[in-house]
Amino acid sequence: MATSAPQLSGHAEPHTAEPPEGNYFVSTYPPFSCWESGQVSEVARVLEKNAEDGDAALGLYVHVPFCLRRCDYCYYRSYSAPSREQTDGYVEALLAELVMYVRSPAMVGRRLDFAYFGGGTPSLLSAEQIERLLGGIKGVFPWGDAREVSFECAPKTATPRRLAVLKQAGVTRISLGVQQLNDDVLAKNGRIHRAADVERAYSQIGRHGFQTVNLDLMAGMVGETEHSFFASLDRVIAMEPDSVTIYMMEIPPNTPLHRALQDGSLDEPPASWDVKRDRLGQAFSRLEQAGYTVRSAYSAVRDPQRHPFVYQEAQYRGADLLGLGVASFSYLNGVHFQNVASIEPYQSSLADDRLPLSRAYRLSDDEQLVREFVLQLKLGQVDMRALQDKFGVDVKRRFAAPLKSLAAKGWLTVDDDRVTVSRDGLLRVDRLIPAFYSPRHREQSYW
């Protein structure tokens, strides 16, 4: 999932009424609404500090906010049908932003461990623009030793020329946005591709020999039936991708789908959360029967050793992340910060040789512990001994009350060194996570 636009709250206790609208996916801690413009000065302090031996792994996220059309359920920052002049200018702005960071003391001597290009639709850029962007980044910040370089593609724009450029530049992982292989469902949700586009794109991707190919699916789309969902899943399994990611569809208020739900113009009611969780649970079972291993609350892979998702796993274990582009967010040395959310002020700031920052938040040591603990729950297991060694805190005691409560409900188990999330718990893990928040953060929104 891309790392750009902040998300909404809507956390509900399991087994209470769960409204269809809202956003529940937890991508960070504390929630975005806690971040403040008044803390932007913390970023300068972080960047002015010289890098030290033993610094966390460093990743790069690049947000490309352009699409041919914005999907009805999408809440990420994106602009539809941009001109060539707009995309050319944006590529140059991304490179200018990177140069500003790389010349800071905090980046001296650091190397990229992983990179991720998300959107929007990064593959909407032309092959020449992709070549300029990736080549420009590598010229400033080489990724020859990176464990993973991931690039999101849409079926209609995954062309042979673009894929060849990506392969040549060292991209190791392609993530193809499929959602479902049912043309009627795709049309009802504003997707512009169809099943035939997916099959063509997947075939082209396979010819270029990327190390990992992931297919993104979605459960609970408008017009989806049990038959359409599992028929799509079976077709995907038959394609034998290295990784399958399945998100449960959400309906944030800043989307066309939410407006349709509110004004009564939606012809078909959205699936309930119970239905979405049930379909995801059954999907995991089918994937396991086909030889896949469930590696997180959203994904299954053929071989966990050969097909890790470094971008996610490294962040969940405390890696630093430098975000470039409109609305992207970063995490460096215990400080969260986010860029401005519109393209004009983003480019204007860079033209004035200023970082385009909008808000930030410095985490306390305890907040960093909470952050890593709750994010690792999404991987299904938390190594409490590793966190105890890292933070010098008795993790089992620190979270004793919520661990006891959730264990009693069967959503996780606790032993001396490890928390293991049950399958039922994994299907609702984003609902469980706020139980571990500091009290002042539990009711905060994700905007």
Secondary structure, DSSP 4 states (H G I P E B T S, - for coil): --S-S--------TTS---SSB-----SSS-GGG-BGGGTHHHHHHHHSPP-TTPPPEEEEEEE-EESS--TT--S--EES--HHHHHHHHHHHHHHHHHHHTSGGGTT---SEEEEEES-GGGS-HHHHHHHHHHHHHHS--TT-SEEEEEE-GGG--HHHHHHHHHHT--EEEEEEE-S-HHHHHHTT----HHHHHHHHHHHHHTT-SEEEEEEEES-TT--HHHHHHHHHHHHHH--SEEEEEEP-B-TTSHHHHHHHHT--SSPPPPHHHHHHHHHHHHHHHHHTT-EE-SSSEEES-TTTS--HHHHHHHTT-EEEEESTT-EEEETTEEEEE-SSHHHHHHHHHTT---EEEEEEPPHHHHHHHHHHHHHTTTEEEHHHHHHHH-S-HHHHTHHHHHHHHHTTSEEE-SSEEEE-HHHHTTHHHHGGGGS-GGGTT----
